[in-house]
Amino acid sequence: MSGREDEYDYLFKVVLIGDSGVGKSNLLSRFTRNEFNLESKSTIGVEFATRSIMVDNKRIKAQIWDTAGQERYRAITSAYYRGAVGALVVYDIAKHMTFENVERWLKELRDHADDNIVIMLVGNKSDLRHLRAVPTDLAKSFAEKNSVSFLETSALDSTNVEAAFTHILTAIYKIVSQKHMADTGDDGVSKPYNAQAITIPPTSTLDKKNSSCCSG
């Protein structure tokens, strides 16, 4: 059972945040296990799952954390964000209030996470287009104003779920691998990165084209 899954070049911790009921747990299960549960209950406390992808012939292991969106679980905040190098801020395209609360989630990220964490805004439940309450253009301009990438997804029918996680992991990899190359000693030896040990250089070093490639 150990084998290939235990071998990786980089380990990145990515957190899912957003209001309760926006579909964070199903995004996690769709990406890591290709499963969707219509009856999924609200997350209590914290869950995480892992999946590895290949980027530039490097094995990137993603450790994705999911937490409850309810206020009463906010006490776990600092431990939840510790070591995170990426965050998906999720809202429900059919519930405008979940989009309005994105501002508060971004503030929480900036209060508790590393200043240079890579952030993506995710409008989930795009399959509910007939109930849409948040126009795509509104979310896109909000993302541009806040310098984060943006994508609409559906955990139900798998739309863009793979693309969202792959995009954020690739963006993190590009930043960290550049820093890694700069930090590699004269002996040329490089060690696998552990999420707890990563410091990300300013996001401004990320290619602008890359950070907006998923807009729309």
N, C-alpha and C positions, 0 to 999 in steps of 0.2 A: 504493500500500500504506500510505502514511502516514495521511492522512485523519483520520477521527473518533477512531480509537484513540489517536492522539497528543495529542488534546485532552482535558484533564481539569481539574476544579476542585480536586481533592484527590488526593494520592498517599499511600497508607498501606501500610507494610510490616507484614505479618503473618507470624509464624513458626509452623511446625508442629513440635511436639516430642512425644516419647513413645518407648517401647521400639521396637526393631527388629521389624518384622513386624506392627505394629498396623494398617497400611493408610494411613499418612500420604501416601505417593506417589500412591495411588489416589484419596484425597480431593482431592489437588491436581489430578490429571488429570481427575477427574470434574467438578470445579467450573470449571476453566479451559478444558477441551477437550471435556467430556462424553464422556470415554473411560474405560474400565476394562480393565486388563490382568491376567488371572488368573495369568499367568506372570511378573509383575513381579519383578525381582531387588531385593535390598537396595540402597538408595541408597548410593553411595560419594561422600563429600564433601558438596557442597551443590548443590541444584538450585533454580531458582525459575521461576515462570510468572506471567503477569499476566492480569487480566480486569477490565473496567469494569462497574459497575452504576450505576443512577440512584437517588439518594435525595434527596427534596425538590427535584427538578429540577436537582440537581447531579450532575455525573459524577464518581464515585469510582473511581479506578483502584487496584486492589489488586495489590500486588506480594507474592506468597505464596512464602515460602522453606521448603524441605523439606531436612532433613538426616538423616544416618544416625543410628540410635538406638544403635549400638554404642559402647562406651566408648572404643575406640581412635581415634575421630574427635572426641573431646571437645576437642582442642586448638584447634579452630576456633571454640570457643564465643563468645568475646567479640566477634569480627567478625560472627558470625551474629546476635547479638542487637542489635547497634548500630543505632539508629534504628527499632527495631521498636516499633509502637504497639499491636499486638494479638498474642495467642498462643492457639493451639488446642492444649491438652494432650490427647493422644489415647491411649486404651487399647482393648484388645480385649475385648468383653463375654464372650468364651468362654475367656479366659485370665486367671485371677484375679491372677497375679503381675504382669501389666502394669498392673493397677489399683493394686496395692500400691505399685508404683514411681512412681505419680503424685505422691506426697508428695515424692519425691526430685526429680522434674522441676520441681515448683513451687518447691522450694528453689533449684534452679539458676536458675530465672527470677528469683527475688528477689535472687539473688547477682549476676546479670549484666545483667539488663534494667532499663529505667527503672522506678522505683517505682510509677508510675501506669499501667503497661501494662494494657490491657483483656484479661482472661483468660476463656476458655470451656473447660470440661471436656467432652470428646467421647468417648462410648462408641461405638466403631465396630464394624462387622460385626453390626448388629442383625438381619440376615437369618439369623444362626446362633442364633436364639432357642432351638432344641432343644438347643443345647450351652451355653446361658448359664451362666456361672460367677459373674457379678457382678450381683446383683439391682439393678434400677433404683432402688429406694428407698434402697439403701445408697449408690449413687453420688450420688443427689440430695441426701441429707443431708450427704455429704462436701462437695459443692459449696456448699451453704448455709453450712456451718461455715467454709469458706474464702472466702466472699463472691465466688464466681465463678458464672457462668451455666452451665447444663448442658443437653446434648441428646444423644440417641442417634441414630446415623446408620448408613447402609449405603452405602458407595461402590459396592458391587456392583449394588444395585437402585435407587440414587439417593436413597433415603429420607433426607430432612432435610439433605442435603448443601448444597443451595442455601440452606435456612433457616439453617444454622449460620453460613456465611460472611456471609450478608446481615445476620444479627443482630449479629455482632461488628463488621462494617463500619459498620452504622448506629449502634451504640453509640459507636464511636470518632468518627464524624462529628458526633454530637450534642455530645460533649464539646469537640471541636476547633472546631466552628463557633461555639459559644458563646464560646470564648476568642478566636477570630478576630474576632468582632464587637466584642468588648471591646478588641482590639488595633488595629482599623482606625483609621487616622489621620483627621484632620479633613477630608482631601480625599476620604474615602470610598473610596479605591482599595484593593482587596484583591488579593493575588497568589495564584496556585495554591500550595497547600502541597506541599512536598517532604517525603517521609518522614524524611529525615535531619535536617530542621530543626524537627520538631514536638516541643513539650513539652506533655504532657498534664496538666491540673489534676487534683487528687485524684479518685479514682474515686467517692468519696462524693458527688460532685456529680451522678453519674449517677442518674437516676430509678430508685428501687428496683423499681418495677413493671417497668421495662424490663429490668433485669438478671435478673429471675427469670421473664421471660415464656416462656422456652424450657424451663423445668423440666418434665420429663415428656415 
